[in-house]
Amino acid sequence: MASTTTRRPLPALIALLALLLLTALVWWRVANRNDDSSAAKAKTCPTPSTSVTSTAPRTLPPQKSVDVLVLNATTRSGLAGKVRTTLLADGFRSTQRASNDLTKNKVTGSAQIRFTPDKKPAALLLQYYFPGAQLVQQTAVSAQVTVSLGPKYTAVQPQKTVAARLAADKVTLTTVTPTPAASSATSC
């Protein structure tokens, strides 16, 4: 004798709809996800691999108008002081003594150049002296551009090399220091 019981499709249909809804939600989140790496890139300026031309304006401030604070984020003793002396000889100003980097910013490459938006041209000039240095824009008000030396630091580029790279990139140094009100607050 055959069974006359019938199956109820409602529980299976509800389970199928719930599974479809969950699948649609997952795909929607994948398609509209906010990538964490893009948020991190928005906070720091990308470092050009071979040339500064992609972010450099046609003119940069002269060395004498750039006040640099040199910090040592390595275990090598006296490194920041030597770099500060080299930068002073190259025409930069440095109103504070070199010291150790006590911030929580971990420098992993050759150097980090920290600057406020109004000091971006000065930071770009310093990047010619520290090729491969990471540009880090900060919101804190500072009259100085900070160079924090990392474990992969080897040497400040010689003045001749910097001059040649500036000429190759068709960048000139201004003769008049711009006032803070006239400078641009453009971010990276």
VENWO-V39402 format. One record per run of one state. SS is the DSSP state (~ for helix, > for strand, _ for the rest). FROM is the first residue (numbers start at 1). TO is the last residue. Records with the same first field share a line. If there is no record, write none. Layout:
SS = FROM-TO ; FROM-TO
This chain:
_ = 1-9 ; 32-35 ; 44-44 ; 46-58 ; 61-62 ; 66-66 ; 73-78 ; 90-92 ; 94-98 ; 101-110 ; 116-116 ; 130-133 ; 138-144 ; 150-158 ; 169-171 ; 174-188
~ = 10-31 ; 36-43 ; 63-65 ; 79-89 ; 117-129 ; 159-168
> = 45-45 ; 59-60 ; 67-72 ; 93-93 ; 99-100 ; 111-115 ; 134-137 ; 145-149 ; 172-173
